[in-house]
């Protein structure tokens, strides 16, 4: 198959959407398919691009979130999609690249699939302030995403809880296909001492958080629970891997709590090092109320690291109490602390089941489901 992937975010950005595209693309191409990526990008990204199957469009910065770009003329890619003889369009976003995906698919009479990666209506705080305006913007956002995905021939939800939410909003033809994990690259045999030594934490237990530093990751809850965790585990240290627009806010919150020496903010962690961080952790703490699946939790589990995660959306489908970790109310610092300390104490018991859980979400199995959907539409 020749597939045209349209996305609002791609390398050098790193987030869940990019990770999903990279993993599926690699496995699809390993199976003999051709995947062409159309995305926004800076002049620098466009100039430095050496991937013949990636096409960057001139873009402008999305001011509320400067790390992201909005493509200006993505509809011009129609000629290239036709020339490449693409058979199916897969949209991974709903801004200008997403609209281009719909229009190009219609013009060329190609089937189009839309992946519902992000609960966009829950992130309206980036473009509106004030309770009344947020509620109105959220309502409008749901109307738009419903229209958008119902314009596709099929919509992919990464988990059953998300499928239930969007179907309740009126979405049709929804299929659950989780994002896959590279369980060969991420495994329990990875050296856990490498990062512990690098961070100077050879004699400490590590509570790890991986992800963009944004408000919807609910990291304030973990910070508020830290003192309670330290009462039970005084040698614990909190490692926050990632960067984002509210990094300063979280660092200030840590300082106000007098916990500066107990938290380490690593900044961006390259893919090559991330497996070592997962392996070094005694517990991955995941308080987010925004995850449609919780891919980071599965990546940690692939390395044998159990997860203390929010009993919310996609995470609750992955984390099972007493089996591969523990869940907690994402609004309760007490419950978060209890889940984190319990997960650390039970790591040896939970580790094998964490690995088994990740294996069920291997990229090979998830790609087979995706290929089956493509073949059905074709």
C-alpha positions in Angstrom: 0.0 0.0 0.0 1.0 3.6 -0.6 -0.1 5.8 2.3 -0.2 9.5 2.7 0.1 10.6 6.4 -1.0 14.2 7.2 0.0 15.5 10.6 0.2 18.8 12.5 3.4 17.7 14.3 6.5 15.8 13.3 10.2 15.7 13.8 12.1 17.5 15.3 9.1 17.8 17.7 8.6 14.9 20.0 5.2 14.1 21.5 2.8 11.2 21.6 1.5 11.8 18.0 5.0 11.9 16.6 6.0 8.7 18.5 2.9 7.0 17.1 3.6 8.0 13.5 7.2 7.0 13.8 6.4 3.5 15.2 3.6 2.7 12.8 5.6 4.0 9.8 8.6 1.9 10.7 6.6 -1.3 11.0 4.4 -0.6 8.0 7.4 0.0 5.8 9.0 -3.2 7.2 5.9 -5.0 5.9 6.5 -3.6 2.4 4.2 -0.5 2.5 5.2 3.0 1.5 4.4 5.8 4.0 4.7 9.5 2.9 4.5 12.1 5.6 3.1 15.6 5.0 3.6 18.0 7.9 4.3 21.7 8.9 7.8 22.7 9.7 10.2 25.5 10.2 12.6 26.7 7.4 15.4 25.0 9.3 13.5 21.6 9.5 12.7 21.9 5.8 16.3 22.7 4.9 17.8 19.9 7.0 15.3 17.3 6.0 17.1 14.3 4.4 14.1 11.9 4.4 12.8 11.6 0.8 9.4 10.5 2.1 8.8 13.5 4.4 7.5 16.8 3.0 7.5 19.9 5.2 5.1 22.8 4.4 5.9 26.4 5.1 4.4 27.3 8.4 3.9 29.9 11.1 4.3 29.5 14.8 1.3 28.7 16.9 1.6 31.5 19.4 -0.2 29.9 22.4 2.2 26.9 22.1 5.4 28.1 20.3 6.8 24.6 19.9 4.1 23.9 17.3 3.7 25.1 13.7 0.6 25.8 11.6 1.0 24.9 7.9 0.1 27.8 5.6 -0.4 26.1 2.2 -0.9 22.4 2.8 -3.4 22.0 0.0 -0.6 22.4 -2.5 0.4 18.8 -1.6 -2.4 17.4 -3.7 -0.1 17.2 -6.8 2.5 15.3 -4.9 0.0 12.8 -3.4 -1.3 12.1 -6.9 2.2 11.8 -8.3 3.2 9.3 -5.6 0.1 7.3 -6.4 -1.1 7.2 -2.8 -4.0 4.9 -2.3 -5.2 6.1 1.2 -4.9 9.2 3.3 -4.4 9.0 7.0 -4.9 12.2 9.0 -3.3 12.6 12.4 -4.6 16.1 13.1 -7.5 18.5 12.4 -5.9 21.9 11.8 -4.7 23.0 8.4 -2.9 19.7 7.6 -6.0 17.8 8.7 -8.3 19.9 6.4 -5.9 19.4 3.6 -6.1 15.6 4.1 -9.9 15.7 3.8 -9.9 17.9 0.7 -7.2 16.0 -1.1 -8.8 12.7 -0.3 -12.1 13.9 -1.7 -10.5 15.4 -4.8 -8.5 12.3 -5.6 -11.4 10.0 -4.5 -9.3 8.2 -1.9 -10.4 6.7 1.4 -9.4 8.8 4.5 -8.8 7.7 8.1 -8.6 10.0 11.0 -6.8 9.2 14.3 -8.2 10.8 17.4 -5.0 11.4 19.3 -5.9 14.3 21.5 -8.8 15.5 23.5 -8.6 18.9 21.9 -11.8 20.3 23.5 -10.1 19.7 26.9 -7.2 22.0 25.9 -9.1 25.2 25.1 -7.2 27.0 27.8 -4.5 27.6 25.2 -6.8 29.9 23.2 -9.4 31.2 25.7 -9.5 32.5 29.2 -12.4 33.0 31.7 -14.9 30.3 32.6 -17.7 31.3 30.3 -15.5 31.7 27.3 -13.8 28.4 27.9 -17.2 26.6 28.1 -18.3 28.2 24.8 -15.0 27.4 23.1 -15.1 23.8 24.4 -18.7 23.4 22.9 -17.5 24.8 19.6 -14.5 22.6 19.6 -16.6 19.4 20.1 -18.8 20.5 17.2 -15.8 21.0 15.0 -14.0 17.7 15.9 -17.3 15.8 15.4 -17.8 17.3 12.0 -14.1 16.6 11.1 -14.0 12.9 12.1 -17.4 12.1 10.7 -16.1 13.5 7.4 -13.5 10.6 7.5 -14.4 7.1 6.3 -13.2 5.7 9.7 -12.0 7.1 13.0 -9.3 5.5 15.1 -9.5 5.8 18.9 -6.5 4.5 20.8 -8.5 3.1 23.7 -12.0 1.9 24.6 -12.7 4.7 27.1 -12.0 7.3 24.4 -14.2 5.4 21.9 -17.0 5.6 24.4 -16.5 9.3 25.0 -16.4 10.3 21.3 -19.3 8.0 20.3 -21.4 9.7 23.0 -20.5 13.0 21.2 -21.9 11.5 18.0 -18.8 10.1 16.3 -19.5 7.3 13.8 -17.5 4.4 12.5 -15.0 4.4 15.4 -12.3 1.6 15.6 -10.1 1.0 18.6 -6.4 0.6 17.5 -3.9 1.3 20.2 -0.6 2.9 19.5 2.1 0.2 19.6 5.3 -0.2 21.7 8.6 -1.4 20.5 9.0 -4.2 23.0 12.3 -5.3 21.6 14.0 -1.9 22.1 12.2 -1.4 25.4 12.9 -4.4 27.7 13.7 -5.4 31.3 17.3 -6.3 30.5 18.3 -2.6 29.9 21.1 -1.4 32.3 19.3 0.5 35.0 22.5 1.8 36.6 23.5 4.0 33.7 21.1 6.8 34.4 21.2 6.4 38.2 24.9 7.1 38.0 24.5 10.0 35.6 22.0 11.6 37.9 23.9 10.8 41.1 21.1 8.6 42.4 22.9 5.3 42.9 21.5 5.0 46.4 18.0 6.4 45.8 14.7 5.1 44.6 13.4 7.0 41.5 9.9 8.2 40.8 9.9 9.0 37.1 7.6 11.3 35.1 8.0 11.4 31.3 6.1 13.9 29.0 5.6 17.4 27.9 5.5 19.9 30.7 2.0 21.3 30.2 -0.9 22.0 32.6 -3.0 19.1 31.3 -0.3 16.6 32.5 -1.5 17.4 36.0 2.1 17.4 37.4 1.0 19.7 40.2 -0.7 16.7 41.8 2.6 14.8 41.9 4.4 17.7 43.3 1.7 18.2 46.0 2.0 14.5 46.9 5.8 14.4 47.1 6.1 15.2 50.8 3.7 12.4 51.6 5.8 10.0 49.5 9.0 11.1 51.2 7.5 10.3 54.6 7.2 6.7 53.5 10.3 6.6 51.2 12.8 9.3 52.4 15.4 8.1 49.8 13.0 8.7 46.9 13.9 11.3 44.2 11.5 12.6 41.5 12.9 12.7 38.0 10.9 14.9 35.6 12.0 14.1 32.0 10.7 16.4 29.3 10.2 20.1 28.5 7.3 22.4 27.7 5.7 25.8 28.1 5.0 25.5 31.8 8.3 24.1 32.9 9.0 27.3 34.9 5.6 27.0 36.7 6.5 23.4 37.8 10.0 24.3 39.0 8.6 27.2 41.0 6.0 24.9 42.6 8.7 22.6 43.6 10.7 25.4 45.2 7.7 26.7 47.1 7.3 23.2 48.6 11.0 23.3 49.7 11.6 20.2 47.5 14.2 21.5 45.1 16.8 18.9 46.2 14.3 16.1 45.8 13.3 16.9 42.2 15.5 16.7 39.1 14.2 18.3 35.8 16.2 16.8 33.0 14.9 18.8 30.1 14.4 17.0 26.8 15.6 13.4 26.8 16.6 12.0 23.4 15.0 8.7 22.3 18.4 6.9 22.6 18.4 7.6 26.4 14.8 7.2 27.3 14.9 3.4 27.7 17.6 3.9 30.4 15.4 6.3 32.3 12.5 3.9 32.2 14.7 1.1 33.4 16.2 3.1 36.2 12.8 4.0 37.7 11.2 2.2 40.6 7.8 3.7 39.6 6.5 5.7 36.7 4.1 8.4 38.1 1.4 9.4 35.6 -1.2 11.8 37.0 -2.4 13.2 33.6 -6.1 13.6 33.0 -5.6 14.2 29.3 -4.3 10.8 28.0 -6.2 9.1 25.3 -4.1 6.0 25.8 -1.0 6.5 28.0 1.8 5.4 25.6 4.4 6.4 28.1 3.0 4.0 30.7 3.2 1.1 28.3 6.8 2.1 27.4 7.7 2.0 31.1 6.0 -1.3 31.5 7.9 -2.7 28.6 11.1 -2.1 30.6 9.5 -3.9 33.6 8.7 -0.6 35.5 5.3 -0.6 37.2 3.1 2.5 36.9 1.1 4.6 39.4 -1.4 6.2 37.1 -4.5 8.3 37.1 -7.8 6.3 37.2 -8.9 8.3 34.1 -9.4 7.9 30.4 -6.8 5.7 28.6 -4.5 5.2 31.6 -7.2 3.2 33.5 -7.4 0.8 30.7 -3.7 0.0 30.9 -2.9 0.2 34.7 -4.5 -2.5 36.8 -4.4 -2.3 40.6 -2.1 -4.9 42.2 -1.2 -6.4 38.8 1.1 -4.0 37.0 0.8 -0.9 39.2 -1.8 1.1 41.1 -4.3 3.7 40.1 -5.5 6.8 42.0 -8.0 9.7 41.9 -6.2 12.4 39.8 -7.6 15.0 42.1 -6.3 13.5 45.3 -2.7 14.1 46.4 -3.2 11.6 49.2 -4.3 8.8 46.8 -1.4 9.7 44.4 1.1 9.4 47.2 -0.3 6.1 48.4 -0.3 4.6 44.9 3.3 5.8 44.2 4.7 4.4 47.5 2.8 1.1 47.1 4.0 0.7 43.5 7.6 1.2 44.6 7.3 -1.2 47.4 5.7 -3.9 45.2 8.0 -3.4 42.2 9.4 -6.9 42.2 5.9 -8.4 42.3 4.5 -6.0 39.6 7.4 -6.0 37.2 6.7 -9.2 35.3 3.0 -8.4 34.8 4.0 -4.9 33.6 6.1 -6.5 30.9 3.3 -8.9 29.9 0.9 -5.9 29.6 3.3 -4.1 27.2 3.7 -7.2 25.1 0.0 -7.2 24.3 0.5 -3.7 22.8 3.5 -4.6 20.7 3.9 -2.5 17.5 3.7 -5.6 15.4 0.2 -6.6 16.8 -1.1 -3.0 16.6 0.2 -2.5 13.0 -1.6 -5.7 11.9 -4.9 -4.2 13.2 -4.1 -0.9 11.3 -3.3 -2.7 8.1 -6.6 -4.7 8.4 -8.5 -1.4 8.6 -6.7 0.0 5.6 -7.4 -3.1 3.5 -11.1 -3.0 4.5 -11.4 0.6 3.3 -9.5 0.0 0.1 
